[in-house]
Amino acid sequence: MSNHACLRIFVLIDALGWCFLQKQEFLSDLLPCQMPLRTVLGFSSGAIPTILTGVPPQQHGHWNLFYYDPQHSPFRWLRTVQFLPNKVLDHRVSRRVVKEIGRRVLGLGPLFECCVSPQFLPSFNWIEKRNIYDRGGIVGARSIFDRLADTKVPFRVYSYHQGADKQILKQAQQDITAERQGFFFVYLSEFDLFLHNNCNDSNRWKTQLEWYASRLSELFRAAASLNPQASFTVFSDHGMTPVTEHFDLAKEIDGLNMRPGRDYLVVYDSTMARFWFFTDEARARITELMDRLECGRILSDQQLQEFGVFFPDRRYGELIFLMNAGWLIAKSDFNGKGWAPAGMHGYDPSDPYSDAVFLSNREPRIPMHSVADVYRCMQEAIPA
């Protein structure tokens, strides 16, 4: 069987939300099958592994990037400098040093950021120590790339590991034209940051959408010229919600005058705060405070199970406080102190702005409801 006999192209555009495509003619002439997909609670670190495996985070193990694991933390060496004052450990220069060590020495990948104070990093591990776009890259489940490798289907994967979106699209088109592989997975990551900064500027994001539409049209036509039966599918991992309110949650927690690292630990992830407790007093006082706040809510175990993000060992948090859609934790560990994004994701998946997209030149043979269903579409594209 020639490669073109089963030419399949799947393009993931990070943060391409259904709300942004409504009333837009985004590739509708080439990809007439268009629909929203429900995302998973959280960020790309959980949504993309769900796309690649077809199972929820509580099964494949990837949810938020940092999780509590003091026994196996790659940052245990930082305990030797804990005697230094926090103003030294938590300085921007110190964080930059830790980031470079994480990326270049500890092998934590090009996306590693020091988003937890180095003072507390020895209590945490980093989930993406492997490239999730490689065979065996996802901890708890087999990915589409594992299946492709096992069945010896020729395939090629493109992501930020190979460069910017423009470079990726150019290389993918060259490879398709050269008939090098039959299954292409193209991950375009830059639209996410663009929308974080510009989701309220319709002129800018419409222009950016036009750029992606033009490049993807070229890619589609290159594939169709090789094989008129080629399938072409574009999808996303989540949408982007305009930010309308900010709340300094860390200030409220600090006002309780408890000792982080001794009484409790917390990671602020833009739209959620995740707590671990070491004293009953800390658990009671923080829970009482979170219950009083109107900017969000504590997620029950039942809700976490319904979202597919319940972990019995509480590695991702003993208490998880989720902000209301449009609300942002001011000065969170991931926002940084100088960045005020216009848009954010990671809210309740029922928020309409959170919906991802599915666009294809072929009607899918299976019902498409959530981003997990994209895996089944890719699986069906693999010849038996």
PyMOL commands that set and color helices and strands:
alter all, ss='L'
color gray80, all
select helices_A, chain A and resi 3-6+18-21+44-53+57-60+76-81+86-89+92-104+121-123+144-150+160-162+165-177+190-198+202-226+249-254+280-292+301-307+352-354+373-380
alter helices_A, ss='H'
color red, helices_A
select strands_A, chain A and resi 8-13+33-37+66-68+124-126+155-158+183-188+231-235+241-242+245-247+264-268+272-277+296-298+319-323+327-329+343-344+356-360
alter strands_A, ss='S'
color yellow, strands_A
deselect
rebuild
show_as cartoon
